[in-house]
Amino acid sequence: MKLLLVVAVALVDADNRVLIAQRPEGKTLAGLWEFPGGKIEPGERPEETLIRELKEELGIDVKEACLAPLTFASHAYSDFHLLMPLYICRRWEGTVASREGQALKWVRPNRLRDYPMPPADEPLIPHLIDAL
């Protein structure tokens, strides 16, 4: 089974809300909500991936020192196994905006379960609730 390495981040605003993004139509798991992030490219460290993805997807600049690892997900889908570290980030430069047409929401950690998420993301919610 193929191993897919992706990385995600819980952006936390001044009101302790977490940003989630809705997967757009045409993508696998379209309509589900997830934490921003993406695939780790060959030769790329997870932190580099997040810095790149957050610039591309949300138009914000993040410094590596502002990314703190929290936990990870390990989930077997039918045709691949996903390994996904989750970071927390409270500081960035710029204004969060949808750059790829995805819907965005700032959500209180204890309300994250109100939004349907991919199976790999769901076990991350209790860790966020405990951390925030």
C-alpha positions in Angstrom: 0.0 0.0 0.0 1.3 3.4 -1.0 2.3 5.8 1.9 1.2 9.4 1.4 2.9 12.0 3.5 0.9 15.2 4.0 1.1 17.9 6.6 -1.6 20.1 8.2 -1.8 23.1 10.5 -4.3 24.4 13.0 -4.1 28.2 12.5 -5.4 29.7 15.8 -6.6 33.3 15.8 -6.7 35.7 18.8 -10.1 34.4 19.8 -8.8 30.8 20.0 -10.7 29.8 16.9 -9.2 27.3 14.4 -9.3 27.8 10.6 -10.8 25.0 8.5 -11.2 24.9 4.7 -13.8 23.0 2.7 -12.4 20.7 0.0 -13.6 22.0 -3.4 -15.7 20.2 -6.0 -13.7 18.0 -8.2 -11.2 16.9 -5.5 -11.3 13.7 -3.6 -13.5 14.0 -0.5 -15.1 17.2 -1.9 -17.3 19.1 0.5 -15.5 17.8 3.6 -13.7 20.3 6.0 -10.0 20.0 6.7 -7.1 21.8 8.2 -5.0 23.7 5.7 -1.8 22.0 4.4 -0.8 19.7 1.6 1.4 17.0 0.2 5.1 17.0 1.2 7.2 17.2 -2.0 10.3 15.1 -2.4 13.2 16.6 -0.5 10.9 19.0 1.4 10.6 19.1 5.2 7.0 19.3 6.7 7.6 22.9 7.9 8.7 24.0 4.4 5.6 22.4 3.0 3.3 24.3 5.4 5.1 27.6 4.6 4.6 27.0 0.9 1.1 25.8 1.1 -0.1 28.5 3.4 1.3 31.1 1.0 -0.4 29.4 -2.0 -3.7 28.6 -0.4 -4.3 31.4 2.0 -1.9 34.2 1.1 -0.1 34.4 4.4 3.5 34.3 5.4 4.5 31.9 8.3 7.9 31.7 9.9 9.2 28.2 10.7 9.7 29.2 14.4 5.9 29.8 14.6 5.0 26.2 13.7 4.7 23.9 16.7 4.1 20.2 16.2 1.1 18.9 18.1 0.2 15.4 17.0 -0.2 13.3 13.9 -2.8 11.2 12.1 -2.1 7.7 10.7 -5.0 6.4 8.6 -5.5 3.6 6.1 -7.7 4.6 3.2 -8.7 1.9 0.7 -5.9 2.6 -1.7 -3.2 4.4 0.4 -2.0 5.0 3.9 -2.0 8.6 5.1 0.6 9.9 7.6 -0.1 13.5 8.6 1.7 15.6 11.2 -0.5 18.4 12.6 1.1 21.7 13.7 -0.3 24.7 15.6 0.4 28.2 14.4 -0.7 31.4 16.2 1.4 33.9 14.4 1.5 34.8 10.7 1.8 37.9 8.5 -0.9 39.0 6.1 -4.7 38.4 6.1 -6.1 34.9 5.6 -8.0 34.7 2.3 -9.2 31.9 0.1 -6.8 31.8 -2.9 -8.1 28.5 -4.4 -11.8 29.1 -4.2 -12.2 27.0 -1.0 -14.7 28.0 1.7 -13.0 29.0 5.0 -14.4 29.1 8.5 -13.0 30.1 11.9 -14.4 27.5 14.4 -14.1 27.1 18.1 -12.3 23.8 18.9 -15.3 22.3 20.7 -17.4 22.9 17.5 -15.1 21.2 15.1 -17.1 18.0 15.2 -20.1 20.0 13.7 -18.2 20.0 10.4 -17.9 16.7 8.4 -14.1 16.0 8.0 -12.1 13.2 6.3 -11.6 10.2 8.5 -7.9 11.0 9.1 -8.7 14.4 10.4 -11.4 13.4 13.0 -9.0 11.9 15.6 -7.0 15.2 15.6 -10.0 17.1 17.1 -9.6 15.9 20.8 -5.9 16.9 20.7 -6.8 20.4 19.6 -9.5 20.7 22.2 -7.0 19.7 24.9 -4.3 22.1 23.6 -6.6 25.1 23.2 
